[in-house]
Amino acid sequence: MRFTSFQGNESVKRQLNALEGSGRLPHAIILEGPPGCGKRTLAALLANWVVCTAQGEKPCGVCSACKKAQAGAHPDIVVAQGGSGTRSFHVDEVRRIRSDAYIMPNEAPRKVYILANADGMTDQAQNALLKVLEEPPAAVLFLITCLSSASLLDTVRSRAQILTLEPRAQQEGPQEQKAFELAQSFSRAIMAPKEYELLALAGGLIKDKELLRSTLDCLCELFAGACVRASGGRRDTMQGADDLVGRFSRARLQQLLETARQARRMVDQNANQALLVSWLCARLRSGA
């Protein structure tokens, strides 16, 4: 499983890769953790993984299904959430999802339901969800995000795999923090009137392959979040995503995302770093 758009939480990644490798991905996964830890980012990535049509490592990011998922337009990925209130995720929404879950997928092998901010589910809504978790359709995956699974009924928790995400501050070492800051700087530099600022930033990446790889991972996460926001979707995103949405169209953001992903693949293919960094700067400027 490729985690290009998801940083940190290595133990959670290992658990998911183990589940994928054994073919035992459960029908329901609870992603719990504090605000900003990446619950929605990981849920979106897992949904993308499910619908991806590539034969190799998934999600590939380039197939038609991936592009629809990234744009928030895949018919087999359904996102639902309550409002800001503690009991704002109502039973009617869960009943609608429960009925829809028994209809076969439109395109993908499985339907994915992202139930965000499940802390806001009423007990009635959770009991309605429990009915489909007890006898789940074969072609469905539920991804449930919450601050703490303790807010959910014991019966709901017992029928799902619980993955606990760490706060961003605990995920990042000096390298990750530097990559995060560089990605933020890159996103600002591509909007600058002249390209000097972008080239100056890129110079520090030519001789540090790991920093280049980490920075591209962060750029992918940043552009992916901006694409979702530009499409009207809602999910936790890296700081700076909203600024990009205010400056670029969805088509432009999709182009920037594809450039970052292509550069990331080229790093793994051992491309010449000086040429790769020059190519990246040129493509980002062109895309912007």
Backbone torsions as a table, in degrees:
resi	resn	phi	psi	omega
1	MET	NA	129.1	-179.2
2	ARG	-89.7	128.2	-178.3
3	PHE	-110.8	40.3	-174.5
4	THR	-55.3	-39.3	-174.7
5	SER	-95.7	9.5	-175.6
6	PHE	-129.4	117.8	-175.3
7	GLN	-100.3	151.1	174.0
8	GLY	72.3	-165.5	178.7
9	ASN	50.2	55.4	-176.6
10	GLU	-62.6	-35.1	-179.3
11	SER	-65.9	-37.3	177.7
12	VAL	-66.4	-41.0	177.2
13	LYS	-60.9	-42.1	179.3
14	ARG	-63.4	-40.6	178.2
15	GLN	-61.8	-43.7	-179.0
16	LEU	-67.5	-40.1	177.8
17	ASN	-64.8	-36.4	177.8
18	ALA	-65.9	-40.5	178.5
19	LEU	-66.0	-41.3	178.7
20	GLU	-64.1	-45.9	-177.5
21	GLY	-63.1	-31.9	-179.0
22	SER	-89.0	-6.2	-177.9
23	GLY	71.2	23.5	-175.5
24	ARG	-114.1	33.2	177.2
25	LEU	-62.0	122.8	-174.6
26	PRO	-69.9	170.8	179.4
27	HIS	-83.4	-12.4	179.0
28	ALA	-145.9	133.0	178.3
29	ILE	-129.2	130.2	174.8
30	ILE	-100.9	123.4	176.6
31	LEU	-107.0	110.4	-178.2
32	GLU	-114.9	149.8	179.2
33	GLY	162.8	167.3	-176.2
34	PRO	-70.8	165.8	178.0
35	PRO	-56.1	138.9	175.8
36	GLY	82.8	3.7	-177.7
37	CYS	-83.2	-10.0	176.3
38	GLY	105.1	19.6	-178.9
39	LYS	-58.6	-48.1	-177.8
40	ARG	-70.7	-34.9	176.9
41	THR	-61.5	-45.6	-179.6
42	LEU	-68.1	-39.6	178.3
43	ALA	-60.9	-43.0	178.7
44	ALA	-64.6	-38.7	179.7
45	LEU	-65.9	-42.8	178.7
46	LEU	-64.1	-40.3	177.2
47	ALA	-62.5	-42.3	177.4
48	ASN	-61.2	-41.9	178.6
49	TRP	-59.1	-42.2	-177.6
50	VAL	-63.5	-42.0	-173.5
51	VAL	-89.7	-12.7	-177.9
52	CYS	-58.2	137.9	-176.9
53	THR	-101.4	3.9	-178.9
54	ALA	-65.6	153.0	179.3
55	GLN	-87.3	-22.6	-178.7
56	GLY	-96.9	-139.4	-178.1
57	GLU	-67.6	138.3	-176.0
58	LYS	-121.8	157.2	-9.7
59	PRO	-74.6	141.5	-175.1
60	CYS	-77.9	-28.1	179.6
61	GLY	82.8	-4.9	-175.0
62	VAL	-122.0	-17.5	-179.9
63	CYS	-73.0	166.3	-178.2
64	SER	-59.8	-39.8	-178.8
65	ALA	-65.0	-41.0	178.5
66	CYS	-62.9	-43.2	-178.7
67	LYS	-64.5	-38.1	176.7
68	LYS	-65.7	-42.1	179.8
69	ALA	-62.6	-43.8	-178.8
70	GLN	-65.8	-29.0	179.6
71	ALA	-87.9	-0.2	-178.1
72	GLY	70.6	28.4	-173.7
73	ALA	-124.1	13.3	-179.7
74	HIS	-78.4	129.9	-175.5
75	PRO	-67.2	-17.1	-178.6
76	ASP	-102.6	11.6	173.0
77	ILE	-117.7	115.7	-177.2
78	VAL	-116.8	127.5	179.2
79	VAL	-111.6	130.4	177.2
80	ALA	-137.3	146.0	177.5
81	GLN	-160.6	159.6	176.6
82	GLY	-86.5	-173.0	177.0
83	GLY	-87.9	-153.9	-176.9
84	SER	-85.2	-11.1	-178.2
85	GLY	-75.7	160.6	-177.4
86	THR	-70.9	-22.3	179.0
87	ARG	-130.9	51.5	-173.4
88	SER	-103.1	-3.5	178.2
89	PHE	-96.6	99.2	-165.6
90	HIS	-89.5	162.7	-175.4
91	VAL	-65.1	-32.7	-177.6
92	ASP	-61.6	-37.8	179.0
93	GLU	-66.2	-41.6	-179.9
94	VAL	-67.3	-39.2	178.1
95	ARG	-63.4	-38.8	178.0
96	ARG	-62.3	-43.8	179.1
97	ILE	-64.8	-42.6	-178.9
98	ARG	-60.5	-41.0	178.5
99	SER	-67.4	-41.1	-178.3
100	ASP	-68.3	-28.9	-175.8
101	ALA	-63.1	-24.0	-177.7
102	TYR	-89.0	0.5	174.2
103	ILE	-91.7	136.0	-176.7
104	MET	-61.1	151.6	178.5
105	PRO	-59.9	155.0	178.8
106	ASN	-78.2	-45.3	-174.6
107	GLU	-131.5	-40.0	-172.5
108	ALA	-85.8	166.9	176.6
109	PRO	-70.0	-23.5	178.7
110	ARG	-139.7	150.7	168.8
111	LYS	-88.0	147.4	178.3
112	VAL	-123.5	129.2	176.5
113	TYR	-115.3	116.0	175.7
114	ILE	-96.3	112.1	179.5
115	LEU	-103.3	96.6	-172.4
116	ALA	-89.7	148.0	179.1
117	ASN	56.0	49.0	-177.2
118	ALA	-67.6	-11.3	173.6
119	ASP	-55.8	-26.7	-177.3
120	GLY	-85.2	4.2	179.4
121	MET	-72.5	133.6	171.8
122	THR	-69.3	161.0	177.0
123	ASP	-59.7	-35.5	179.1
124	GLN	-64.7	-41.0	178.7
125	ALA	-66.0	-40.8	178.9
126	GLN	-65.0	-38.5	177.6
127	ASN	-67.2	-33.4	176.1
128	ALA	-67.7	-39.1	177.0
129	LEU	-66.5	-37.2	-179.0
130	LEU	-57.6	-35.1	-178.2
131	LYS	-61.4	-37.3	179.8
132	VAL	-84.2	-25.6	176.6
133	LEU	-72.3	-29.9	179.9
134	GLU	-69.5	-38.1	178.6
135	GLU	-132.0	71.7	-173.7
136	PRO	-73.1	143.4	172.5
137	PRO	-61.9	150.7	-175.9
138	ALA	-65.6	-31.1	-172.1
139	ALA	-104.3	44.0	-177.3
140	VAL	-138.4	142.1	171.9
141	LEU	-129.8	126.8	175.7
142	PHE	-102.4	128.1	176.1
143	LEU	-116.8	112.8	-171.3
144	ILE	-112.9	120.2	179.9
145	THR	-108.0	143.7	179.5
146	CYS	-162.1	161.5	176.3
147	LEU	-68.0	-41.1	179.6
148	SER	-149.5	131.8	178.4
149	SER	-66.3	-14.8	178.2
150	ALA	-63.9	-19.4	178.8
151	SER	-77.7	-9.2	-178.6
152	LEU	-99.0	158.0	178.9
153	LEU	-64.2	146.3	178.4
154	ASP	-55.5	-37.9	-177.6
155	THR	-66.8	-32.5	176.6
156	VAL	-72.7	-46.5	-178.5
157	ARG	-60.8	-36.9	-175.4
158	SER	-70.5	-13.9	-178.0
159	ARG	-107.8	18.3	179.9
160	ALA	-141.4	155.4	172.7
161	GLN	-83.8	125.9	-178.2
162	ILE	-100.7	125.0	176.4
163	LEU	-118.5	125.5	-176.5
164	THR	-102.7	120.3	-180.0
165	LEU	-94.1	142.0	179.4
166	GLU	-85.7	155.6	173.7
167	PRO	-61.3	152.1	-178.2
168	ARG	-56.7	-37.9	-178.0
169	ALA	-61.1	-31.1	179.8
170	GLN	-84.7	-16.8	-177.6
171	GLN	-81.2	-32.0	-163.8
172	GLU	-99.2	129.4	167.3
173	GLY	-95.3	-173.8	-178.8
174	PRO	-57.3	-39.3	-178.8
175	GLN	-65.7	-45.3	-178.3
176	GLU	-65.8	-39.7	178.8
177	GLN	-64.4	-40.6	178.9
178	LYS	-64.1	-41.3	179.0
179	ALA	-64.3	-40.9	178.3
180	PHE	-60.1	-46.1	-179.6
181	GLU	-66.3	-38.2	178.1
182	LEU	-65.0	-41.2	179.1
183	ALA	-61.6	-41.5	177.1
184	GLN	-61.4	-43.6	-179.9
185	SER	-64.9	-39.8	177.6
186	PHE	-60.3	-43.9	-177.6
187	SER	-63.2	-32.3	176.5
188	ARG	-77.5	-37.9	-175.9
189	ALA	-66.8	-33.4	-179.5
190	ILE	-69.2	-15.7	178.5
191	MET	-95.3	-6.0	-178.4
192	ALA	-70.7	150.9	-178.6
193	PRO	-61.1	-36.0	-178.4
194	LYS	-116.6	156.4	-173.6
195	GLU	-87.3	-1.4	-176.6
196	TYR	-57.7	-44.0	-176.5
197	GLU	-60.9	-41.3	179.4
198	LEU	-65.6	-44.6	-179.7
199	LEU	-64.8	-36.8	179.0
200	ALA	-64.4	-41.0	177.6
201	LEU	-65.7	-41.8	-175.4
202	ALA	-66.3	-27.6	-177.5
203	GLY	-57.5	-34.5	-179.3
204	GLY	-73.9	-7.8	-177.7
205	LEU	-96.9	-12.6	-171.5
206	ILE	-64.1	-37.1	-175.3
207	LYS	-105.5	5.2	-178.6
208	ASP	-124.4	93.1	-174.5
209	LYS	-65.1	-40.8	-178.7
210	GLU	-66.9	-38.9	177.3
211	LEU	-67.0	-39.0	176.4
212	LEU	-61.2	-45.1	179.6
213	ARG	-61.3	-47.1	-178.5
214	SER	-65.7	-39.6	179.6
215	THR	-65.3	-40.1	177.3
216	LEU	-66.3	-36.7	175.0
217	ASP	-58.4	-45.6	179.9
218	CYS	-65.9	-39.2	177.5
219	LEU	-63.3	-40.1	177.3
220	CYS	-60.8	-43.8	179.4
221	GLU	-63.8	-42.0	-178.8
222	LEU	-64.7	-48.8	-178.9
223	PHE	-67.7	-37.3	179.2
224	ALA	-62.9	-43.7	177.7
225	GLY	-62.2	-40.4	178.6
226	ALA	-64.8	-37.8	177.9
227	CYS	-61.4	-43.8	-180.0
228	VAL	-64.4	-44.6	179.1
229	ARG	-62.1	-41.0	-179.5
230	ALA	-65.9	-24.1	179.6
231	SER	-89.3	2.7	-179.5
232	GLY	90.4	1.3	178.3
233	GLY	-77.5	165.3	-179.9
234	ARG	-131.6	124.8	175.3
235	ARG	-162.4	161.0	175.4
236	ASP	-61.6	132.5	-179.4
237	THR	-133.4	162.3	175.5
238	MET	-66.7	150.9	174.1
239	GLN	-56.1	133.6	-180.0
240	GLY	106.4	-15.8	-178.9
241	ALA	-63.2	-42.0	-178.9
242	ASP	-66.0	-33.5	176.8
243	ASP	-62.6	-39.8	178.7
244	LEU	-65.7	-39.8	179.2
245	VAL	-61.7	-35.5	179.6
246	GLY	-71.0	-16.0	-176.0
247	ARG	-108.5	-27.1	-172.6
248	PHE	-125.9	151.7	174.0
249	SER	-73.4	166.0	178.4
250	ARG	-61.2	-39.1	179.4
251	ALA	-63.1	-41.8	178.4
252	ARG	-64.5	-43.4	179.9
253	LEU	-63.2	-39.3	177.8
254	GLN	-63.3	-37.4	178.3
255	GLN	-66.6	-41.9	178.1
256	LEU	-64.3	-40.6	178.6
257	LEU	-62.6	-44.5	-179.5
258	GLU	-65.0	-36.6	176.8
259	THR	-62.3	-46.4	179.6
260	ALA	-63.0	-40.0	-179.8
261	ARG	-68.7	-39.7	178.5
262	GLN	-64.4	-42.0	177.4
263	ALA	-62.4	-38.7	179.5
264	ARG	-63.4	-40.5	177.7
265	ARG	-66.2	-36.7	-179.3
266	MET	-67.4	-31.1	174.8
267	VAL	-61.3	-46.1	-179.7
268	ASP	-67.7	-20.6	178.1
269	GLN	-91.7	9.5	176.3
270	ASN	60.9	41.0	175.3
271	ALA	-66.8	153.4	175.7
272	ASN	-58.3	123.2	-171.2
273	GLN	-68.4	-38.8	179.3
274	ALA	-62.1	-45.1	178.5
275	LEU	-67.2	-38.4	-179.3
276	LEU	-64.1	-45.0	-179.0
277	VAL	-64.9	-39.8	177.2
278	SER	-63.4	-44.3	177.8
279	TRP	-60.7	-42.9	-178.6
280	LEU	-60.9	-46.7	-179.4
281	CYS	-61.0	-44.2	-179.1
282	ALA	-63.2	-43.6	-178.1
283	ARG	-69.6	-37.9	178.6
284	LEU	-65.1	-43.2	178.2
285	ARG	-63.9	-41.4	179.1
286	SER	-65.1	-42.0	-179.6
287	GLY	-67.0	-30.6	-179.2
288	ALA	-83.2	NA	NA
